Amino acid sequence: MTFSICVRERYEDEDGDEQTRYGVAVTTRLAGVGRLCPFASEHGAVATQSFVNVDLGKKGIEYLGDGLAVDDALEALLNADEGRTQRQLHGVGSNGTFTFPGAECNPRQGGGGGESCPSAGNRLPGGAVPPAPADTYRDSRDEDRPLAERLADALAAGHAKGGDKREELRVQSAAVLVARTEDRPITPAYDNLRVDATETPIADLEETIELAAESYEQSLARYEEDYAEDDESGM
C-alpha cells in the first residue's frame, strides 16, 4: 500500500550556525496521501500509514514540540489508540527514532535506517523496498541539494525495487514535507509538495520539486531587497 521515510539531518546555515531539518516522503497506490501521512515541524517528523490515524501524526508533532522524546510521544499515542494493531507509524525527533508495525498490518516491512532515517512500508512485493529509500538518502547526505529533492530520489529507489504490489490500482500519489529550525526570508515551496492523483507520482513529484526550486531562486533574486526591508522592519 505505502512506503515512506522520515529523516533528521544537521547542517550549517549561511551564518555558520548549526541547524536541523526534518523531512518525510511517502508514496502509495491511492490518491491524496499527502493529506494523511506526512507530518513535520522544527521538532521532528512522523509518518502514519496502513489504516491511517492522522491524530497520531498531528499530536505526535505537538508532543515533540512540548519537549517529549519521539519514542515517548508516539508510544503514548499508540497506547491510547484502540486501532493500534492496524497502524504503521514511524518518526524522528531531535535525538532519537521510533518505528511501530502493528500486528494486523500485513504484509509489513520495516526498512531500518539507523538513528536518523527510519523507513517502512506495507503491502509491498518484498522486503527490499523499504531499505532502498534509507540507503539512497544516506548516500545523498553530503550533496548540496535540497532535502526535498533527495527525499524524492529516495522514493524512486524504493519504487525501483518493486514499490506497491497492488498493480490493479492505477491512481497513485506522493508527497514530501520538510521543516527546519532555520528562519528564512520565505519558506521554499519545494519543502511542502504533493502529487495527489497520477499514474506516475514519483516522476511527477521530482519534476514539481525542480520547478518549485527554480521558482524559489527566482523569487529570492527578484524580491531580495523587499525581503531584507521586511526583516529589518520586523514585518
N, C-alpha and C positions, 0 to 999 in steps of 0.2 A: 504494500500500500504506500509506504512512505519511507524515505530515509533522510536524515538530517545530520548536521554537525553544529556544535557550539564551540566557540574559541575565545581565548583570552590571550592578548599579547601586549607586551610592554614596548614602548618606543619613546623617543625623544622628539619634542616639538621643535619648532624653528628657533626657539629661545634656549634650547638645550635642557629644558625641564622634562623630567620623567612623567610620562602619561601612560594610560591604559586604554585599550579599546576592546570591546566585546562584540562578537558577531554570531549570527545564526543564519544558516542557509538550509533550505528544505525544498523537496520536490515530491509530488505524488501524482497518481493517475486519477485525480478528481479535480474539479475546478475550485479555485479560491483558497488554496492552502495558506496564503499569506495573511488571511484574516483570522486564522485559527491557531497556527502552530508557533510562529517565532515571536519571542519577547526579549527585549534587551533594554538596558539602561546603562548609565555610567557606573553601576554597581555590579552588573553581571548579565548573563544571558541564559535563557531557558527555552527548550523545545518540548512541547507536549504533543503526543501523537497517538496512534491507534484509535481507540474510542476517546476522542479528544474532550478534555475538560479544560476550557480556556481559563477558568479560575486558577488552575494550577500555575499557569504562566503569569497571569496578572498579579495574583497575590504573591507568587514566588518572587517576582521582581520587587514588589513592595516590601517584602520581608528582608530582602537583600539591602534595600535602601535604609531599612531600620537597623542594619548592622549585624543581622544574623549570618552565620556561615551558610553556604549553599546547601550542604548536606542537612543541617538542622532545619533550614527553612523548608526545603522540599519534602523531607521526611515528615515533618509536622503536618503539611498539607495533605500528603498521601494518607496519613493515619486517620484524618478526618473525612476521607473520601470513600464512600461506600462502594464505588466502582473501581477501586484501585487495582483489582486483579486484571482489568481490561485496559489499563493505561500503560503507556510507554513514555517515560519522562527522563530528560537529562539536562544538565546545565553546568555552568561555570560561575564561580564567584571570584572575589579578589585573591583568595588563597586556596581554592580547592575546586573539586568537581563532584558531580553526583550523577549516577545512572541507575534507573529503575526499570526493569522489564516485568510487567505484570504476568502472572502465571497463566492467564487466559488470553494473553496477547500472542497469538500463534499464526504462522511460524514467525519467530522474532530472532533477530540477530543484533548483538552489540558489537561495536567496532573498536572499543577501547579508545585509543588516542592519547593515553597518558594523562599528565597532570594539567594540560591546558586545552585539549581539543577532543572531548568525547564525541563519538558519533554512534548512531543507532538506526535500525530500520526494522520493518516488519513486512510480511507478505513479499519477500524477495526470492529470487531464484536460487540464492546460495549465500553462504557466509562470507564470500569475497567482496560483497558490495559495501558494507559499512566501513571496513578498514581503508578502502581506497580513498574516500574523501579526507580522512585524517592523515594518511600518508602524503597525499598531494598537498594538503595545506602545510604540513611540516616542511616539505621541500621548498615552499614558497616564502617562508618567513623572512628571509634576508632580501627578498626582492622589493624594489622600490615601486610598488604598485598599490592601488587602493585595496584595502582588505575585502571590500565587496567583490571586486574583480577576482581576487584569488579564491574567495569562497565559491563563486560561480564555477571556477575551474575545478574545485573540489567536488562539486555536484556532478560535473561532467565526467570525472574519474569514476564515480560510483555508477553512473549511467553506463559507462563503457564496460563495466563488469556484469551488466545484466539488468540493473535498475529494478523497477517494479515489474513483477511477473504477470500482472493482470493485463495481458496484451489485448484482450477484448474491449477494454475501456480506452476509447480514442482520445477523450478530452483529458488534458493534463495541466498542471500548474507548477509554479516555482516561485520562491521568494528569497530575498536576502534583507537582513536588518543589521545595522551596525550602530553602536553607541560608543561614546568616548568621554573621558574625563576632561579633555581639552576643549576650551572655548574657541570657536571660530567665528569669523565675521558673519558667515552664513553656513548653515548645515548643508553639506553636499547632498544633492538629490540622490546620488548613487548609494547613499547609506541606507535607503529605505525604498526598495523597489519590488514590484510584484508583476508576474505574468499570470493572469487569473484563469485563462481558458485558451489553450492552444494544443496543437499536436506536437510541437517542438519546444517545450518550455525552457530547457536549459540554453539552447542556442538563442532563443528569443531573449532570455534574461541577460545573457552575455552581451548581445547587441544593445539592449536597453541601457545596461551599465556603461558601455562605451560611449553612447550618445549623451548620457547624463553627465559623465565625467567631462566630456567636451563642453557641454553647456555650462558646467560649474566653472571651468577655467575661463571661458569667455565672459561669464558674469563678473568674476573677480577682476579681469583685465578692464572691463568696461566701467565698472562701478567702484573701483578700488578707493578712489578719493571720497565717494559718498559713504562707504562703509567706515573709513577712517574718521570722518567727521561725526558720524553717528556714535562711534565708540568713544570719542573724546567728549561728546556732549552727554553721554550716559543714556542715550536712547537705545 
